[in-house]
């Protein structure tokens, strides 16, 4: 059984996280995604053991003989893709890429807005080659506007999007969100935008240009924080783990080192259930906690009472007891606990993929299950230049001699360029 996107070909020029994740989603859904890498951009230096341990991007902190084939992010974000090398700073590389554009549906890139025009590969050029091609560009701040050329990574787009201004505790400084949240937010928007453009392409035979700002991808998910200021002119305060008006809401310490459970009570019925499970039914009728407003006013007192109870249990025990009583609660799980989680494993959320230079490792599957066209995240990420011959010969029809000449000139290859 084929994937939902069988027959769709994507040229993936992306790097780091946002673009590679968008391409991986399409690949998991059955598209033929060709990841194109310039060898001059691949880091091939030796990694001393101390540096490898600090970076923590290699299996068992071992970079091996070819570290460029062993990085965890590449092997996660490029699974199910074909991989070729191509130097786009050469006329021959540009010619090969244009020939691929002619037989492809989508070009995906997350360079700064200067790069594709500098290569001579902006949308007006690509659409002359293939009127049906879709170009999805994912610059940090978009293709227009005064910030268009600013350097951007998820870590500086996080504060620029407004997200960091909401993170932190009352009266304290702003915090980052814990990961480069704009990257995956942009990846999901890109996947959805490409699917929408493909639907339009199938109806009309025409492609289009998608200008996707990673900063805006995060900002538009802040919702009420932006809308609230537009309505009442007030800057949303930092609330830590609390809700703006519901109580109790918080993250409470449990038995053990760095173990926590989150409790989120929205209704009076849930509040009464919480009192019952804590074996303090009279609290439900205490005037200080009679309704959501009064509970919010006495949130500090509530936190002390709840944590006195949660600290008697492990985070998993507390979650179980609360959920059985009908109280929304979730244990704070770390990476090791997620991998061992019975619910996630029973649902097949983790898949084992055997990579030739990394061995069998667990990766997250798509959190989407299709009844007729299930995602198939089983093919390992390609090693550098692994599919050069396949793509150039089977898709473009180049002879072995022509491919050998490209390799001799350094247009393609299997090793980073020092």
C-alpha positions in Angstrom: 0.0 0.0 0.0 1.4 3.3 -1.0 1.6 6.5 1.0 -0.9 9.4 0.7 1.7 11.5 -1.2 2.9 8.8 -3.6 3.8 10.5 -6.9 4.8 13.8 -5.4 8.5 14.8 -5.7 10.1 17.3 -3.4 13.6 18.9 -3.8 14.7 19.6 -0.2 17.5 22.2 0.1 16.9 22.8 3.8 19.2 22.5 6.9 19.1 22.6 10.7 15.5 21.9 11.9 12.5 23.8 10.5 12.9 22.9 6.8 14.2 19.3 7.3 11.3 18.5 9.6 8.8 19.8 7.0 10.5 17.7 4.4 10.4 14.6 6.7 6.7 15.0 7.3 6.2 14.9 3.5 8.5 11.9 3.1 6.8 10.0 5.9 3.5 10.5 4.1 4.9 8.9 0.9 6.4 11.8 -1.1 9.8 11.2 -2.8 11.9 13.8 -1.1 15.4 14.4 -2.4 17.6 16.1 0.2 20.2 18.1 -1.6 23.4 19.0 0.3 26.3 21.2 -0.6 29.4 19.5 0.7 31.0 22.8 1.5 28.3 23.3 4.2 29.0 19.9 5.9 31.2 20.0 9.0 33.8 17.2 8.6 36.4 18.1 11.2 37.6 15.8 13.9 35.7 15.8 17.2 37.8 15.3 20.3 36.0 13.1 22.9 35.4 16.0 25.2 33.7 18.1 22.4 31.7 15.1 21.3 30.4 14.6 24.8 29.5 18.3 25.1 27.7 18.4 21.8 25.8 15.1 22.6 24.7 14.7 19.0 26.4 11.4 18.2 25.2 8.0 19.3 27.1 7.0 22.5 29.0 10.3 22.1 31.1 8.6 19.4 31.5 10.7 16.2 33.1 7.7 14.4 35.1 8.0 11.2 32.4 9.9 9.3 30.7 12.1 11.9 28.6 13.8 9.2 26.7 10.5 8.8 26.1 10.0 12.5 24.6 13.2 13.8 21.3 12.6 15.6 19.4 15.5 14.0 20.3 14.5 10.5 19.4 10.9 11.0 16.1 12.0 12.5 15.0 14.7 10.1 16.1 13.1 6.9 14.7 9.6 7.3 12.7 8.3 4.3 14.5 10.8 2.0 16.9 10.3 -0.8 20.2 12.1 -0.4 22.4 13.7 -3.0 25.3 16.2 -2.9 25.3 19.1 -5.3 27.4 22.3 -5.4 25.0 25.1 -6.4 27.9 27.6 -6.6 28.9 26.0 -9.9 27.3 26.2 -13.3 27.2 22.4 -13.5 25.4 22.1 -10.1 22.9 24.8 -11.1 22.2 22.9 -14.4 21.6 19.6 -12.6 19.3 21.3 -10.1 17.3 23.0 -12.9 16.8 19.6 -14.6 15.5 18.2 -11.4 13.1 21.2 -11.0 11.6 20.3 -14.4 10.5 16.9 -13.1 9.5 17.9 -9.6 6.5 19.3 -7.8 8.0 21.2 -4.9 11.2 23.0 -4.0 11.6 23.6 -0.2 14.3 25.9 1.2 15.0 27.8 4.4 17.9 30.0 3.4 17.9 33.7 3.9 16.0 35.6 1.1 19.3 36.5 -0.6 20.4 32.9 -1.4 18.1 31.6 -4.0 18.3 34.8 -6.1 22.1 34.7 -5.8 22.0 31.2 -7.2 19.8 32.4 -10.0 17.1 30.1 -8.7 14.3 32.5 -7.5 10.7 31.7 -8.2 10.5 33.6 -11.6 13.3 31.4 -12.8 11.9 28.2 -11.5 8.4 28.8 -12.8 9.8 29.3 -16.3 11.5 25.9 -16.1 8.3 24.3 -14.7 5.1 26.3 -14.5 3.6 23.7 -12.0 6.5 23.9 -9.5 5.8 25.1 -6.0 8.6 27.0 -4.2 8.2 27.1 -0.4 10.7 29.5 1.2 11.1 29.6 5.0 13.3 32.6 5.9 13.3 33.6 9.5 11.4 36.8 9.0 9.9 36.3 5.6 10.9 37.3 2.1 9.8 41.0 2.5 9.9 43.7 5.2 12.8 45.5 7.0 14.0 42.4 8.8 14.1 40.1 5.8 17.9 39.8 5.7 18.5 39.5 9.4 20.3 36.3 10.6 17.8 34.0 12.3 17.7 30.7 14.2 14.9 29.4 16.3 16.7 30.6 19.4 16.5 34.3 18.4 13.1 33.9 16.6 11.7 32.7 19.9 11.9 36.1 21.6 11.3 37.9 18.3 8.0 36.1 17.9 6.8 37.3 21.4 6.9 33.8 22.9 9.7 34.5 25.3 7.9 37.5 26.8 5.2 35.1 28.1 7.6 32.6 29.6 8.7 32.9 33.2 7.3 33.6 36.7 5.5 36.7 37.9 7.9 39.5 38.6 10.9 37.7 37.0 12.7 38.0 33.7 11.6 36.5 30.4 12.7 33.0 29.6 13.2 31.0 26.4 10.7 28.3 25.8 13.1 25.3 26.4 13.6 24.5 22.7 13.6 26.5 19.5 9.8 26.4 19.2 9.5 28.5 16.0 11.4 25.8 14.1 8.8 23.0 14.5 5.9 25.5 14.3 7.2 26.7 11.0 7.7 23.1 9.8 4.1 22.3 10.5 2.9 25.4 8.7 5.2 24.6 5.8 3.8 21.0 5.4 0.3 22.3 5.5 1.0 25.1 3.0 2.7 22.7 0.6 -0.2 20.3 0.8 -2.6 23.2 0.1 -0.5 24.3 -2.9 -0.4 20.7 -4.2 -4.2 20.6 -4.1 -4.3 23.8 -6.1 -1.7 22.5 -8.5 -3.6 19.3 -9.1 -6.7 21.3 -10.0 -5.1 24.0 -12.1 -1.8 22.7 -13.3 -0.1 25.8 -11.8 2.4 26.1 -9.1 3.0 29.1 -6.8 5.4 30.8 -4.4 4.9 30.3 -0.6 6.5 33.0 1.5 6.6 31.5 5.1 8.0 33.5 8.0 9.3 31.4 10.8 8.8 34.2 13.3 5.2 34.7 12.2 4.6 30.9 12.5 5.2 31.2 16.2 3.5 34.6 16.7 0.2 33.4 15.2 0.1 30.6 17.7 0.2 32.9 20.7 -3.5 33.6 20.2 -5.1 35.4 23.1 -1.8 37.0 24.2 -1.7 39.2 21.1 -5.4 39.5 20.8 -5.7 40.7 24.4 -3.4 43.6 23.9 -5.2 44.5 20.7 -8.5 44.6 22.6 -7.5 46.2 25.9 -4.0 47.6 25.5 -2.6 45.5 28.4 0.7 43.6 28.1 0.0 40.0 29.2 1.9 39.2 32.5 4.1 36.3 33.0 2.2 33.7 35.0 4.6 30.8 35.4 2.5 27.6 35.5 -0.7 29.4 36.3 -3.9 30.0 34.3 -5.0 33.7 33.9 -8.2 33.1 35.9 -8.7 29.4 36.7 -7.4 27.7 39.8 -5.8 25.6 40.9 -3.4 25.3 38.0 0.2 24.4 38.6 3.2 22.1 38.6 3.6 20.3 41.9 6.6 18.5 43.4 6.3 14.7 43.9 8.3 12.0 45.7 11.8 11.6 44.2 14.4 13.8 42.6 13.0 16.4 40.1 9.7 14.6 39.8 6.6 16.7 39.2 2.9 16.5 38.3 0.8 19.2 36.6 -2.8 19.7 37.8 -5.3 21.8 35.8 -8.7 22.3 37.4 -11.3 24.2 35.3 -14.6 23.4 36.8 -16.2 23.2 40.3 -16.8 19.5 39.7 -13.1 18.9 39.1 -12.3 20.9 42.2 -14.6 18.8 44.3 -13.0 15.6 42.9 -9.5 17.0 43.7 -10.6 17.6 47.3 -11.9 14.0 47.5 -8.8 12.4 46.1 -6.7 14.4 48.6 -8.9 13.2 51.4 -9.9 16.7 52.2 -13.6 16.9 51.1 -14.3 19.8 53.4 -12.1 22.1 51.3 -14.7 22.0 48.6 -17.0 24.1 50.9 -14.3 26.3 52.4 -15.4 29.9 51.6 -11.8 30.7 50.4 -12.2 28.1 47.6 -15.9 28.3 46.9 -15.6 29.3 43.3 -12.9 29.8 40.6 -12.5 33.5 41.5 -11.9 32.9 45.2 -9.7 29.9 44.5 -7.6 32.1 42.3 -7.3 34.8 45.0 -6.0 32.1 47.4 -3.8 30.3 44.9 -0.7 30.3 47.1 -2.6 28.6 49.9 -4.0 26.1 47.5 -0.5 25.3 46.1 0.8 24.5 49.6 -2.2 22.2 50.3 -1.9 20.4 46.9 1.9 20.0 47.1 1.6 18.5 50.6 -0.5 15.8 49.0 1.5 15.3 45.7 4.8 15.0 47.6 3.6 11.8 49.1 3.4 10.1 45.7 5.6 9.6 42.7 4.6 11.7 39.7 3.1 8.7 38.0 1.2 7.6 41.0 -0.2 11.1 41.5 -1.3 11.4 37.9 -3.0 8.0 38.0 -4.9 8.8 41.2 -6.0 12.2 39.9 -7.0 10.9 36.5 -9.1 8.1 38.0 -10.9 10.8 40.1 -11.6 12.8 36.9 -9.1 15.5 37.6 -7.0 16.7 34.6 -3.4 15.9 35.5 -0.1 14.9 33.8 3.2 13.7 35.1 6.2 15.7 33.9 8.1 13.1 31.8 11.7 13.3 30.9 13.3 11.8 27.7 14.0 8.4 29.3 10.4 8.2 30.7 9.0 9.0 27.3 10.9 6.3 25.6 9.7 3.8 28.2 6.1 5.0 28.3 3.7 2.1 27.9 1.0 4.3 26.2 3.3 5.7 23.6 4.8 2.3 22.9 1.5 0.5 22.6 0.4 3.1 20.0 3.6 2.5 18.1 4.8 6.1 18.5 8.4 5.1 18.5 9.9 3.2 15.5 13.2 1.5 15.3 15.3 2.3 12.2 18.6 0.6 11.4 21.1 3.1 10.0 24.3 1.7 8.4 26.6 3.9 10.4 24.5 4.4 13.6 22.8 1.0 14.0 19.2 0.4 15.2 17.8 3.4 17.1 14.4 4.6 18.2 12.8 7.6 16.5 9.5 9.3 16.9 6.8 8.4 14.3 4.3 10.9 13.0 1.6 11.5 15.6 -1.0 11.0 12.8 -2.5 7.6 11.9 -4.1 7.1 8.5 -6.3 4.1 8.1 -5.7 3.6 4.3 -2.4 5.2 3.7 -0.3 4.8 6.9 2.9 6.7 7.2 6.1 4.6 6.8 9.0 6.0 8.6 11.2 3.0 8.1 14.0 4.0 5.7 17.1 5.4 7.4 18.4 8.8 6.6 20.9 8.7 3.7 24.6 8.9 4.2 26.3 11.9 2.4 25.7 11.5 -1.3 24.3 8.0 -0.9 21.8 8.4 -3.8 23.8 10.5 -6.2 23.9 7.8 -8.8 20.3 6.7 -8.4 18.9 10.3 -8.8 21.2 11.3 -11.6 20.8 8.1 -13.6 17.3 6.9 -12.9 15.6 10.3 -12.7 17.7 12.5 -15.0 19.1 9.8 -17.2 22.8 10.6 -16.9 25.3 8.0 -18.0 27.9 6.5 -15.7 30.5 8.5 -17.5 28.7 11.8 -17.0 28.2 11.0 -13.3 31.9 10.2 -13.0 32.8 13.5 -14.6 30.6 15.4 -12.1 32.4 13.6 -9.2 35.8 14.3 -10.7 35.0 18.0 -10.9 33.7 18.0 -7.3 30.2 18.8 -8.3 29.0 15.7 -6.3 30.8 13.5 -3.9 30.6 11.5 -0.6 33.0 13.5 1.6 32.7 17.0 3.0 34.8 19.7 1.3 37.4 20.9 3.8 
